[in-house]
Amino acid sequence: MTTSEIRINARLTGEDARRFRELQKREGLSASDLLRDALREYHAAHARPRVDVAKLLAGFVGAGEGPTDLSTHYKDYLTDALETKLPLRVQDGDKA
């Protein structure tokens, strides 16, 4: 048995056993096939849907405004913006 396989031993009693046998007979399935089908249906009904990140971000990516060359010259734009807020050099005042 590989890591992608598991073996399941289950004990069904009463109504569960009756339903299982009934489904097995009606559908003509082996116990393994019936359990696989049941698991797939259960998973489809209860699994959380996967989030499509591309769809989630579609309204945001590329929606901003700015220079057309921002992706290639972002360091220059950032340096200029920071320079106006925090000068990189100490400026000498007027000396009289």
C-alpha positions in Angstrom: 0.0 0.0 0.0 1.4 3.4 -0.9 1.1 6.7 0.9 -1.7 7.7 -1.5 -3.8 4.7 -0.4 -5.5 4.0 2.9 -7.4 1.0 4.0 -10.6 1.5 5.9 -12.4 -1.0 8.1 -15.8 0.2 9.2 -18.5 -1.5 11.2 -22.1 -0.5 10.2 -25.0 -1.7 12.2 -28.8 -1.3 12.1 -30.2 1.2 9.7 -26.7 2.2 8.4 -25.9 -1.4 7.5 -29.3 -1.8 5.8 -29.0 1.4 3.8 -25.5 0.4 2.7 -26.5 -3.0 1.5 -29.6 -1.5 -0.2 -27.5 1.1 -2.1 -24.9 -1.5 -3.0 -27.5 -3.8 -4.5 -29.4 -1.0 -6.3 -26.3 0.6 -7.8 -24.4 -2.6 -8.4 -21.3 -1.3 -6.7 -18.7 -2.9 -4.6 -18.3 -1.7 -1.0 -15.1 0.2 -2.0 -16.8 1.9 -5.0 -19.8 2.9 -2.9 -17.6 4.4 -0.2 -15.6 6.3 -2.8 -18.7 7.7 -4.4 -20.2 8.6 -1.0 -16.9 10.3 0.1 -16.8 12.3 -3.2 -20.4 13.5 -2.8 -19.8 14.4 0.9 -16.6 16.3 0.0 -18.4 18.2 -2.8 -21.2 19.2 -0.4 -19.0 20.2 2.5 -15.6 21.3 1.2 -14.8 25.0 1.2 -14.5 26.4 -2.3 -11.0 27.4 -3.3 -10.5 31.1 -3.5 -9.3 32.2 -7.0 -6.7 34.8 -6.0 -6.6 36.3 -9.6 -10.4 37.0 -9.5 -10.1 38.3 -5.9 -7.4 40.9 -6.9 -8.9 41.6 -10.4 -10.5 44.9 -9.2 -7.3 46.1 -7.5 -4.4 45.1 -9.7 -3.7 47.9 -12.2 -6.6 50.0 -10.9 -4.3 52.7 -9.4 -3.2 55.8 -11.0 0.4 56.9 -11.5 3.2 57.2 -14.0 3.3 54.6 -16.8 6.9 53.8 -16.0 6.4 53.3 -12.3 7.3 49.6 -12.3 10.7 50.3 -13.8 11.5 53.6 -12.1 9.9 53.1 -8.7 13.2 53.7 -6.8 13.6 57.2 -8.5 10.0 58.1 -7.6 10.4 56.8 -4.0 13.6 58.7 -3.6 12.0 61.9 -4.8 9.0 61.5 -2.6 11.1 60.8 0.5 13.5 63.7 -0.4 10.6 66.2 -0.1 9.6 64.7 3.3 13.0 64.0 4.8 15.9 65.7 3.1 18.8 63.3 2.7 21.4 66.1 3.2 21.7 68.7 5.9 21.4 72.0 4.4 23.5 74.9 5.7 21.5 77.9 6.7 22.2 81.4 5.5 25.4 82.5 7.1 25.7 86.2 7.6 
